[in-house]
Amino acid sequence: MKSERIVEAELFSANKPITVTELQQISGLDARTIRAAIEKLTDEYNGSERAIEISKMGPRYAMQVKKDYDNYASMLADLKIPKEVLKTASLIAYYQPVLQSKLFDLIGNKVYAHVKTLEDLGLVKTKPKKNSVQVTTTKRFIETFGIDARSRGEVKAWFEAELTKKGGRTTR
């Protein structure tokens, strides 16, 4: 395998800027090889029409979106969902279509803020139903969480299969 591709994979996968020493520990490559690979990758990325660049931040390196394209990627990058809201999202996916009043019975009044957050992120959609609101997942939910499904029914089936794999219950 080419050392540039190994370093490229490491930089891409790192969730923060990373040092040559850290790259060495992961790849087993020597520092000189890593520095040469970073130099080639920097030329390759920074000298092209790509939206990605390799940047140096003190002793650390990172693969990041170029400033010119930052506004296009920032909406996705800001998709940080608190664990509690993720739990609500999984309940919605599993029980969908589900009334917000049923979610209230399951998790309490925090459901209103959670559904609003998920709706603002484009992960769920709501519509008035009876004396409540019906909540379902969106295509963006499926894409964001990498679920192999094309419909709400398939999302629900995926969650049931995952629960079964993990020894959980699938009955209501």
N, CA and C atoms as an extended XYZ file, in Angstrom:
516
Properties=species:S:1:pos:R:3:atomname:S:1:resname:S:1:resid:I:1 pbc="F F F"
N         0.837       -1.185        0.000 N   MET     1
C         0.000        0.000        0.000 CA  MET     1
C         0.882        1.248        0.000 C   MET     1
N         0.451        2.245       -0.728 N   LYS     2
C         1.209        3.489       -0.769 CA  LYS     2
C         1.075        4.243        0.550 C   LYS     2
N         2.198        4.750        1.022 N   SER     3
C         2.199        5.475        2.299 CA  SER     3
C         1.298        6.710        2.254 C   SER     3
N         1.208        7.379        1.087 N   GLU     4
C         0.342        8.562        0.994 CA  GLU     4
C        -1.114        8.190        1.268 C   GLU     4
N        -1.549        7.054        0.737 N   ARG     5
C        -2.945        6.644        0.918 CA  ARG     5
C        -3.223        6.249        2.370 C   ARG     5
N        -2.241        5.654        3.035 N   ILE     6
C        -2.394        5.299        4.453 CA  ILE     6
C        -2.541        6.572        5.287 C   ILE     6
N        -1.661        7.539        5.055 N   VAL     7
C        -1.713        8.809        5.795 CA  VAL     7
C        -2.999        9.560        5.449 C   VAL     7
N        -3.393        9.531        4.189 N   GLU     8
C        -4.640       10.175        3.770 CA  GLU     8
C        -5.833        9.576        4.523 C   GLU     8
N        -5.883        8.262        4.622 N   ALA     9
C        -6.974        7.591        5.344 CA  ALA     9
C        -6.967        7.979        6.820 C   ALA     9
N        -5.787        8.065        7.412 N   GLU    10
C        -5.685        8.448        8.826 CA  GLU    10
C        -6.153        9.881        9.048 C   GLU    10
N        -5.715       10.799        8.187 N   LEU    11
C        -6.123       12.199        8.323 CA  LEU    11
C        -7.630       12.349        8.126 C   LEU    11
N        -8.164       11.623        7.161 N   PHE    12
C        -9.596       11.688        6.885 CA  PHE    12
C       -10.405       11.165        8.070 C   PHE    12
N        -9.924       10.107        8.686 N   SER    13
C       -10.654        9.453        9.780 CA  SER    13
C       -10.504       10.153       11.123 C   SER    13
N        -9.437       10.931       11.281 N   ALA    14
C        -9.195       11.605       12.566 CA  ALA    14
C       -10.282       12.648       12.810 C   ALA    14
N       -10.780       12.708       14.026 N   ASN    15
C       -11.813       13.697       14.332 CA  ASN    15
C       -11.228       14.984       14.896 C   ASN    15
N        -9.899       15.091       14.850 N   LYS    16
C        -9.207       16.292       15.330 CA  LYS    16
C        -7.841       16.337       14.650 C   LYS    16
N        -7.171       17.499       14.662 N   PRO    17
C        -5.819       17.556       14.104 CA  PRO    17
C        -4.914       16.543       14.813 C   PRO    17
N        -3.986       15.964       14.065 N   ILE    18
C        -3.192       14.841       14.566 CA  ILE    18
C        -1.704       15.074       14.288 C   ILE    18
N        -0.838       14.641       15.195 N   THR    19
C         0.610       14.840       15.053 CA  THR    19
C         1.236       13.714       14.238 C   THR    19
N         2.453       13.954       13.784 N   VAL    20
C         3.214       12.929       13.070 CA  VAL    20
C         3.419       11.719       13.979 C   VAL    20
N         3.703       11.963       15.251 N   THR    21
C         3.895       10.863       16.208 CA  THR    21
C         2.642        9.995       16.300 C   THR    21
N         1.474       10.629       16.367 N   GLU    22
C         0.218        9.867       16.413 CA  GLU    22
C         0.011        9.081       15.123 C   GLU    22
N         0.352        9.695       13.994 N   LEU    23
C         0.242        8.998       12.709 CA  LEU    23
C         1.183        7.793       12.667 C   LEU    23
N         2.376        7.952       13.240 N   GLN    24
C         3.340        6.849       13.323 CA  GLN    24
C         2.769        5.689       14.134 C   GLN    24
N         2.209        6.011       15.286 N   GLN    25
C         1.682        4.973       16.177 CA  GLN    25
C         0.568        4.176       15.512 C   GLN    25
N        -0.229        4.835       14.720 N   ILE    26
C        -1.352        4.169       14.062 CA  ILE    26
C        -0.886        3.359       12.855 C   ILE    26
N        -0.029        3.958       12.038 N   SER    27
C         0.348        3.335       10.764 CA  SER    27
C         1.572        2.440       10.831 C   SER    27
N         2.463        2.728       11.775 N   GLY    28
C         3.721        1.992       11.821 CA  GLY    28
C         4.752        2.538       10.842 C   GLY    28
N         4.404        3.595       10.118 N   LEU    29
C         5.346        4.222        9.186 CA  LEU    29
C         6.307        5.109        9.970 C   LEU    29
N         7.504        5.339        9.407 N   ASP    30
C         8.451        6.214       10.094 CA  ASP    30
C         8.113        7.683        9.823 C   ASP    30
N         8.636        8.563       10.671 N   ALA    31
C         8.318        9.994       10.620 CA  ALA    31
C         8.665       10.620        9.274 C   ALA    31
N         9.820       10.252        8.708 N   ARG    32
C        10.241       10.821        7.413 CA  ARG    32
C         9.237       10.454        6.316 C   ARG    32
N         8.798        9.201        6.301 N   THR    33
C         7.826        8.744        5.299 CA  THR    33
C         6.501        9.481        5.465 C   THR    33
N         6.083        9.671        6.714 N   ILE    34
C         4.824       10.371        6.985 CA  ILE    34
C         4.914       11.826        6.545 C   ILE    34
N         6.027       12.486        6.869 N   ARG    35
C         6.185       13.893        6.459 CA  ARG    35
C         6.184       14.027        4.935 C   ARG    35
N         6.854       13.100        4.251 N   ALA    36
C         6.877       13.117        2.782 CA  ALA    36
C         5.464       12.890        2.230 C   ALA    36
N         4.729       11.978        2.844 N   ALA    37
C         3.359       11.703        2.411 CA  ALA    37
C         2.475       12.928        2.626 C   ALA    37
N         2.637       13.587        3.764 N   ILE    38
C         1.851       14.793        4.054 CA  ILE    38
C         2.172       15.884        3.035 C   ILE    38
N         3.447       16.025        2.697 N   GLU    39
C         3.843       17.033        1.705 CA  GLU    39
C         3.187       16.745        0.350 C   GLU    39
N         3.224       15.483       -0.082 N   LYS    40
C         2.595       15.112       -1.359 CA  LYS    40
C         1.081       15.332       -1.310 C   LYS    40
N         0.472       14.918       -0.207 N   LEU    41
C        -0.974       15.100       -0.064 CA  LEU    41
C        -1.358       16.575       -0.030 C   LEU    41
N        -0.548       17.386        0.654 N   THR    42
C        -0.807       18.823        0.723 CA  THR    42
C        -0.780       19.420       -0.676 C   THR    42
N         0.239       19.070       -1.463 N   ASP    43
C         0.319       19.555       -2.847 CA  ASP    43
C        -0.882       19.074       -3.662 C   ASP    43
N        -1.218       17.797       -3.483 N   GLU    44
C        -2.317       17.184       -4.234 CA  GLU    44
C        -3.658       17.852       -3.920 C   GLU    44
N        -3.938       18.048       -2.647 N   TYR    45
C        -5.225       18.624       -2.248 CA  TYR    45
C        -5.263       20.135       -2.411 C   TYR    45
N        -4.255       20.815       -1.924 N   ASN    46
C        -4.278       22.272       -1.906 CA  ASN    46
C        -4.063       22.884       -3.274 C   ASN    46
N        -3.440       22.147       -4.177 N   GLY    47
C        -3.169       22.675       -5.503 CA  GLY    47
C        -4.232       22.321       -6.519 C   GLY    47
N        -5.329       21.744       -6.086 N   SER    48
C        -6.361       21.315       -7.025 CA  SER    48
C        -7.660       22.077       -6.790 C   SER    48
N        -8.641       21.736       -7.567 N   GLU    49
C        -9.960       22.362       -7.450 CA  GLU    49
C       -10.825       21.669       -6.400 C   GLU    49
N       -10.231       20.851       -5.563 N   ARG    50
C       -10.991       20.133       -4.540 CA  ARG    50
C       -11.473       21.072       -3.441 C   ARG    50
N       -12.511       20.654       -2.754 N   ALA    51
C       -13.060       21.433       -1.642 CA  ALA    51
C       -12.366       21.094       -0.329 C   ALA    51
N       -11.482       20.109       -0.353 N   ILE    52
C       -10.777       19.643        0.844 CA  ILE    52
C        -9.315       20.066        0.759 C   ILE    52
N        -8.717       20.360        1.919 N   GLU    53
C        -7.299       20.705        1.983 CA  GLU    53
C        -6.656       20.009        3.172 C   GLU    53
N        -5.324       19.932        3.135 N   ILE    54
C        -4.548       19.459        4.278 CA  ILE    54
C        -3.956       20.714        4.903 C   ILE    54
N        -4.225       20.923        6.189 N   SER    55
C        -3.689       22.121        6.838 CA  SER    55
C        -2.807       21.737        8.014 C   SER    55
N        -1.839       22.621        8.310 N   LYS    56
C        -0.912       22.429        9.425 CA  LYS    56
C        -1.306       23.406       10.519 C   LYS    56
N        -1.473       22.880       11.720 N   MET    57
C        -1.837       23.698       12.875 CA  MET    57
C        -0.817       23.416       13.961 C   MET    57
N         0.240       24.211       13.991 N   GLY    58
C         1.338       23.924       14.918 CA  GLY    58
C         1.975       22.603       14.517 C   GLY    58
N         2.113       21.657       15.442 N   PRO    59
C         2.711       20.367       15.102 CA  PRO    59
C         1.680       19.362       14.563 C   PRO    59
N         0.458       19.793       14.378 N   ARG    60
C        -0.624       18.878       13.983 CA  ARG    60
C        -1.088       19.141       12.549 C   ARG    60
N        -1.680       18.101       11.967 N   TYR    61
C        -2.200       18.183       10.605 CA  TYR    61
C        -3.663       17.762       10.606 C   TYR    61
N        -4.414       18.331        9.666 N   ALA    62
C        -5.828       17.978        9.559 CA  ALA    62
C        -6.275       18.045        8.109 C   ALA    62
N        -7.213       17.200        7.781 N   MET    63
C        -7.898       17.276        6.502 CA  MET    63
C        -9.188       18.028        6.802 C   MET    63
N        -9.428       19.118        6.069 N   GLN    64
C       -10.591       19.951        6.367 CA  GLN    64
C       -11.155       20.567        5.104 C   GLN    64
N       -12.344       21.116        5.219 N   VAL    65
C       -12.989       21.804        4.109 CA  VAL    65
C       -12.301       23.151        3.918 C   VAL    65
N       -12.003       23.496        2.651 N   LYS    66
C       -11.400       24.797        2.358 CA  LYS    66
C       -12.371       25.908        2.740 C   LYS    66
N       -11.815       27.041        3.127 N   LYS    67
C       -12.620       28.183        3.585 CA  LYS    67
C       -13.708       28.568        2.574 C   LYS    67
N       -13.380       28.519        1.277 N   ASP    68
C       -14.346       28.896        0.239 CA  ASP    68
C       -15.605       28.032        0.255 C   ASP    68
N       -15.494       26.818        0.775 N   TYR    69
C       -16.611       25.874        0.758 CA  TYR    69
C       -17.185       25.616        2.147 C   TYR    69
N       -16.653       26.290        3.127 N   ASP    70
C       -17.035       26.053        4.519 CA  ASP    70
C       -18.528       26.245        4.774 C   ASP    70
N       -19.107       27.276        4.174 N   ASN    71
C       -20.531       27.538        4.420 CA  ASN    71
C       -21.420       26.416        3.894 C   ASN    71
N       -20.969       25.682        2.865 N   TYR    72
C       -21.761       24.579        2.327 CA  TYR    72
C       -21.733       23.365        3.256 C   TYR    72
N       -20.634       23.171        3.945 N   ALA    73
C       -20.472       21.998        4.801 CA  ALA    73
C       -20.861       22.255        6.252 C   ALA    73
N       -20.952       23.507        6.643 N   SER    74
C       -21.152       23.816        8.064 CA  SER    74
C       -22.465       23.283        8.624 C   SER    74
N       -23.514       23.256        7.816 N   MET    75
C       -24.795       22.765        8.328 CA  MET    75
C       -24.687       21.298        8.755 C   MET    75
N       -23.994       20.500        7.965 N   LEU    76
C       -23.820       19.088        8.315 CA  LEU    76
C       -22.854       18.927        9.472 C   LEU    76
N       -21.812       19.716        9.484 N   ALA    77
C       -20.810       19.610       10.547 CA  ALA    77
C       -21.399       19.985       11.899 C   ALA    77
N       -22.371       20.874       11.892 N   ASP    78
C       -22.990       21.311       13.140 CA  ASP    78
C       -24.024       20.328       13.676 C   ASP    78
N       -24.196       19.218       13.005 N   LEU    79
C       -25.201       18.242       13.401 CA  LEU    79
C       -24.724       17.441       14.601 C   LEU    79
N       -24.704       18.117       15.739 N   LYS    80
C       -24.326       17.468       16.995 CA  LYS    80
C       -25.612       17.282       17.785 C   LYS    80
N       -25.954       16.028       18.009 N   ILE    81
C       -27.224       15.725       18.653 CA  ILE    81
C       -26.963       15.145       20.032 C   ILE    81
N       -27.494       15.778       21.074 N   PRO    82
C       -27.315       15.244       22.427 CA  PRO    82
C       -27.878       13.821       22.543 C   PRO    82
N       -27.266       13.033       23.417 N   LYS    83
C       -27.646       11.629       23.586 CA  LYS    83
C       -29.134       11.468       23.900 C   LYS    83
N       -29.674       12.321       24.753 N   GLU    84
C       -31.098       12.246       25.107 CA  GLU    84
C       -31.991       12.448       23.892 C   GLU    84
N       -31.593       13.372       23.015 N   VAL    85
C       -32.375       13.639       21.803 CA  VAL    85
C       -32.253       12.452       20.845 C   VAL    85
N       -31.075       11.827       20.800 N   LEU    86
C       -30.899       10.628       19.973 CA  LEU    86
C       -31.821        9.503       20.427 C   LEU    86
N       -31.985        9.369       21.734 N   LYS    87
C       -32.899        8.345       22.258 CA  LYS    87
C       -34.325        8.623       21.781 C   LYS    87
N       -34.720        9.881       21.816 N   THR    88
C       -36.047       10.248       21.328 CA  THR    88
C       -36.156        9.946       19.839 C   THR    88
N       -35.100       10.240       19.085 N   ALA    89
C       -35.095        9.957       17.646 CA  ALA    89
C       -35.278        8.465       17.384 C   ALA    89
N       -34.622        7.634       18.181 N   SER    90
C       -34.753        6.190       17.976 CA  SER    90
C       -36.168        5.712       18.323 C   SER    90
N       -36.787        6.303       19.341 N   LEU    91
C       -38.178        5.961       19.663 CA  LEU    91
C       -39.108        6.348       18.515 C   LEU    91
N       -38.882        7.517       17.950 N   ILE    92
C       -39.699        7.970       16.819 CA  ILE    92
C       -39.540        7.000       15.652 C   ILE    92
N       -38.296        6.634       15.345 N   ALA    93
C       -38.042        5.724       14.226 CA  ALA    93
C       -38.686        4.364       14.460 C   ALA    93
N       -38.629        3.890       15.676 N   TYR    94
C       -39.158        2.568       15.992 CA  TYR    94
C       -40.689        2.536       15.981 C   TYR    94
N       -41.321        3.542       16.569 N   TYR    95
C       -42.775        3.544       16.699 CA  TYR    95
C       -43.506        4.275       15.572 C   TYR    95
N       -42.797        4.874       14.650 N   GLN    96
C       -43.437        5.715       13.647 CA  GLN    96
C       -44.474        4.985       12.815 C   GLN    96
N       -45.476        5.707       12.325 N   PRO    97
C       -45.804        7.069       12.749 CA  PRO    97
C       -46.282        7.051       14.196 C   PRO    97
N       -45.824        8.005       14.969 N   VAL    98
C       -46.133        8.023       16.400 CA  VAL    98
C       -46.674        9.392       16.791 C   VAL    98
N       -47.660        9.370       17.665 N   LEU    99
C       -48.192       10.631       18.170 CA  LEU    99
C       -47.258       11.181       19.240 C   LEU    99
N       -47.099       12.480       19.219 N   GLN   100
C       -46.253       13.131       20.216 CA  GLN   100
C       -46.778       12.845       21.626 C   GLN   100
N       -48.081       12.675       21.758 N   SER   101
C       -48.662       12.358       23.074 CA  SER   101
C       -48.187       10.990       23.573 C   SER   101
N       -47.973       10.030       22.668 N   LYS   102
C       -47.438        8.722       23.079 CA  LYS   102
C       -45.985        8.887       23.532 C   LYS   102
N       -45.226        9.699       22.804 N   LEU   103
C       -43.838        9.963       23.198 CA  LEU   103
C       -43.801       10.649       24.566 C   LEU   103
N       -44.756       11.539       24.795 N   PHE   104
C       -44.852       12.207       26.099 CA  PHE   104
C       -45.038       11.169       27.203 C   PHE   104
N       -45.904       10.181       26.950 N   ASP   105
C       -46.130        9.114       27.935 CA  ASP   105
C       -44.857        8.312       28.193 C   ASP   105
N       -44.014        8.168       27.173 N   LEU   106
C       -42.786        7.381       27.301 CA  LEU   106
C       -41.652        8.143       27.979 C   LEU   106
N       -41.498        9.440       27.630 N   ILE   107
C       -40.311       10.158       28.122 CA  ILE   107
C       -40.596       11.483       28.822 C   ILE   107
N       -41.853       11.891       28.863 N   GLY   108
C       -42.178       13.111       29.588 CA  GLY   108
C       -42.160       14.362       28.725 C   GLY   108
N       -42.232       15.522       29.399 N   ASN   109
C       -42.403       16.787       28.681 CA  ASN   109
C       -41.178       17.239       27.889 C   ASN   109
N       -40.023       16.627       28.112 N   LYS   110
C       -38.838       16.987       27.308 CA  LYS   110
C       -39.028       16.610       25.838 C   LYS   110
N       -40.036       15.774       25.555 N   VAL   111
C       -40.296       15.350       24.188 CA  VAL   111
C       -40.547       16.546       23.269 C   VAL   111
N       -41.183       17.586       23.777 N   TYR   112
C       -41.505       18.744       22.943 CA  TYR   112
C       -40.236       19.417       22.421 C   TYR   112
N       -39.278       19.623       23.292 N   ALA   113
C       -38.004       20.235       22.880 CA  ALA   113
C       -37.234       19.294       21.955 C   ALA   113
N       -37.264       17.996       22.256 N   HIS   114
C       -36.536       17.027       21.432 CA  HIS   114
C       -37.097       16.977       20.012 C   HIS   114
N       -38.416       16.919       19.899 N   VAL   115
C       -39.046       16.875       18.573 CA  VAL   115
C       -38.738       18.161       17.813 C   VAL   115
N       -38.778       19.293       18.493 N   LYS   116
C       -38.459       20.583       17.850 CA  LYS   116
C       -37.024       20.573       17.329 C   LYS   116
N       -36.081       20.084       18.143 N   THR   117
C       -34.675       20.000       17.724 CA  THR   117
C       -34.538       19.111       16.497 C   THR   117
N       -35.146       17.939       16.543 N   LEU   118
C       -35.055       16.993       15.423 CA  LEU   118
C       -35.718       17.552       14.168 C   LEU   118
N       -36.809       18.274       14.343 N   GLU   119
C       -37.490       18.895       13.205 CA  GLU   119
C       -36.630       20.015       12.615 C   GLU   119
N       -36.021       20.831       13.467 N   ASP   120
C       -35.135       21.905       13.001 CA  ASP   120
C       -33.952       21.350       12.213 C   ASP   120
N       -33.487       20.160       12.589 N   LEU   121
C       -32.372       19.517       11.886 CA  LEU   121
C       -32.827       18.797       10.619 C   LEU   121
N       -34.126       18.750       10.391 N   GLY   122
C       -34.653       18.087        9.205 CA  GLY   122
C       -34.692       16.569        9.328 C   GLY   122
N       -34.606       16.056       10.549 N   LEU   123
C       -34.564       14.606       10.756 CA  LEU   123
C       -35.949       13.996       10.948 C   LEU   123
N       -36.911       14.799       11.385 N   VAL   124
C       -38.289       14.330       11.521 CA  VAL   124
C       -39.223       15.389       10.951 C   VAL   124
N       -40.436       14.935       10.632 N   LYS   125
C       -41.466       15.889       10.215 CA  LYS   125
C       -42.700       15.638       11.066 C   LYS   125
N       -43.480       16.681       11.240 N   THR   126
C       -44.675       16.584       12.076 CA  THR   126
C       -45.888       17.063       11.298 C   THR   126
N       -47.048       16.527       11.696 N   LYS   127
C       -48.308       17.034       11.149 CA  LYS   127
C       -49.386       16.834       12.204 C   LYS   127
N       -50.326       17.777       12.286 N   PRO   128
C       -51.393       17.665       13.276 CA  PRO   128
C       -52.195       16.377       13.075 C   PRO   128
N       -52.517       15.724       14.172 N   LYS   129
C       -53.303       14.483       14.117 CA  LYS   129
C       -54.083       14.370       15.418 C   LYS   129
N       -55.396       14.264       15.317 N   LYS   130
C       -56.278       14.204       16.490 CA  LYS   130
C       -55.975       15.409       17.381 C   LYS   130
N       -55.761       15.188       18.649 N   ASN   131
C       -55.433       16.293       19.559 CA  ASN   131
C       -53.935       16.342       19.830 C   ASN   131
N       -53.143       15.827       18.892 N   SER   132
C       -51.697       15.750       19.088 CA  SER   132
C       -51.001       16.082       17.776 C   SER   132
N       -49.775       15.636       17.670 N   VAL   133
C       -48.979       15.816       16.460 CA  VAL   133
C       -48.390       14.456       16.114 C   VAL   133
N       -48.489       14.083       14.842 N   GLN   134
C       -47.891       12.828       14.389 CA  GLN   134
C       -46.458       13.102       13.955 C   GLN   134
N       -45.530       12.260       14.395 N   VAL   135
C       -44.108       12.452       14.099 CA  VAL   135
C       -43.595       11.256       13.301 C   VAL   135
N       -42.849       11.541       12.223 N   THR   136
C       -42.216       10.496       11.410 CA  THR   136
C       -40.807       10.939       11.037 C   THR   136
N       -39.981        9.983       10.665 N   THR   137
C       -38.622       10.307       10.229 CA  THR   137
C       -38.645       10.768        8.777 C   THR   137
N       -37.565       11.421        8.376 N   THR   138
C       -37.432       11.926        7.011 CA  THR   138
C       -36.331       11.167        6.271 C   THR   138
N       -36.210       11.470        5.000 N   LYS   139
C       -35.125       10.892        4.199 CA  LYS   139
C       -33.772       11.298        4.795 C   LYS   139
N       -33.694       12.518        5.288 N   ARG   140
C       -32.431       12.980        5.887 CA  ARG   140
C       -32.068       12.152        7.125 C   ARG   140
N       -33.047       11.715        7.900 N   PHE   141
C       -32.810       10.845        9.054 CA  PHE   141
C       -32.111        9.573        8.583 C   PHE   141
N       -32.667        8.959        7.544 N   ILE   142
C       -32.118        7.716        6.991 CA  ILE   142
C       -30.680        7.932        6.527 C   ILE   142
N       -30.449        9.024        5.803 N   GLU   143
C       -29.110        9.322        5.284 CA  GLU   143
C       -28.130        9.650        6.405 C   GLU   143
N       -28.563       10.445        7.375 N   THR   144
C       -27.689       10.873        8.466 CA  THR   144
C       -27.197        9.700        9.290 C   THR   144
N       -28.081        8.762        9.565 N   PHE   145
C       -27.711        7.637       10.417 CA  PHE   145
C       -27.290        6.397        9.637 C   PHE   145
N       -27.221        6.514        8.304 N   GLY   146
C       -26.728        5.414        7.481 CA  GLY   146
C       -27.570        4.158        7.571 C   GLY   146
N       -28.868        4.327        7.653 N   ILE   147
C       -29.779        3.188        7.753 CA  ILE   147
C       -30.112        2.707        6.349 C   ILE   147
N       -30.010        1.397        6.146 N   ASP   148
C       -30.304        0.813        4.843 CA  ASP   148
C       -31.818        0.659        4.704 C   ASP   148
N       -32.475        1.740        4.341 N   ALA   149
C       -33.931        1.734        4.227 CA  ALA   149
C       -34.365        2.837        3.277 C   ALA   149
N       -35.536        2.627        2.666 N   ARG   150
C       -36.071        3.637        1.772 CA  ARG   150
C       -37.451        4.135        2.205 C   ARG   150
N       -37.999        3.518        3.235 N   SER   151
C       -39.330        3.924        3.689 CA  SER   151
C       -39.395        3.875        5.214 C   SER   151
N       -40.449        4.477        5.765 N   ARG   152
C       -40.633        4.445        7.221 CA  ARG   152
C       -40.729        3.014        7.723 C   ARG   152
N       -41.448        2.177        6.975 N   GLY   153
C       -41.589        0.772        7.366 CA  GLY   153
C       -40.247        0.061        7.409 C   GLY   153
N       -39.390        0.355        6.443 N   GLU   154
C       -38.059       -0.253        6.413 CA  GLU   154
C       -37.185        0.266        7.551 C   GLU   154
N       -37.342        1.536        7.917 N   VAL   155
C       -36.593        2.089        9.061 CA  VAL   155
C       -37.003        1.344       10.323 C   VAL   155
N       -38.299        1.169       10.499 N   LYS   156
C       -38.813        0.457       11.673 CA  LYS   156
C       -38.283       -0.981       11.685 C   LYS   156
N       -38.323       -1.657       10.538 N   ALA   157
C       -37.820       -3.036       10.442 CA  ALA   157
C       -36.332       -3.085       10.760 C   ALA   157
N       -35.584       -2.071       10.318 N   TRP   158
C       -34.147       -2.015       10.599 CA  TRP   158
C       -33.918       -1.919       12.105 C   TRP   158
N       -34.674       -1.044       12.782 N   PHE   159
C       -34.540       -0.905       14.235 CA  PHE   159
C       -34.914       -2.203       14.945 C   PHE   159
N       -35.968       -2.865       14.494 N   GLU   160
C       -36.370       -4.141       15.102 CA  GLU   160
C       -35.262       -5.176       14.952 C   GLU   160
N       -34.659       -5.237       13.761 N   ALA   161
C       -33.567       -6.189       13.520 CA  ALA   161
C       -32.368       -5.877       14.411 C   ALA   161
N       -32.043       -4.600       14.561 N   GLU   162
C       -30.921       -4.207       15.424 CA  GLU   162
C       -31.197       -4.572       16.877 C   GLU   162
N       -32.422       -4.349       17.327 N   LEU   163
C       -32.796       -4.719       18.694 CA  LEU   163
C       -32.681       -6.226       18.901 C   LEU   163
N       -33.145       -6.996       17.924 N   THR   164
C       -33.073       -8.453       18.017 CA  THR   164
C       -31.625       -8.912       18.092 C   THR   164
N       -30.757       -8.316       17.266 N   LYS   165
C       -29.320       -8.658       17.280 CA  LYS   165
C       -28.707       -8.408       18.648 C   LYS   165
N       -29.159       -7.338       19.293 N   LYS   166
C       -28.594       -6.955       20.587 CA  LYS   166
C       -29.347       -7.591       21.757 C   LYS   166
N       -30.293       -8.476       21.446 N   GLY   167
C       -31.016       -9.177       22.501 CA  GLY   167
C       -32.121       -8.367       23.144 C   GLY   167
N       -32.550       -7.297       22.473 N   GLY   168
C       -33.614       -6.459       23.025 CA  GLY   168
C       -34.985       -6.971       22.637 C   GLY   168
N       -36.009       -6.337       23.195 N   ARG   169
C       -37.382       -6.716       22.873 CA  ARG   169
C       -37.834       -5.992       21.622 C   ARG   169
N       -38.747       -6.622       20.891 N   THR   170
C       -39.324       -5.959       19.731 CA  THR   170
C       -40.832       -5.822       19.852 C   THR   170
N       -41.379       -6.181       20.979 N   THR   171
C       -42.822       -6.026       21.165 CA  THR   171
C       -43.103       -4.665       21.773 C   THR   171
N       -44.314       -4.192       21.597 N   ARG   172
C       -44.690       -2.882       22.143 CA  ARG   172
C       -45.250       -3.030       23.505 C   ARG   172
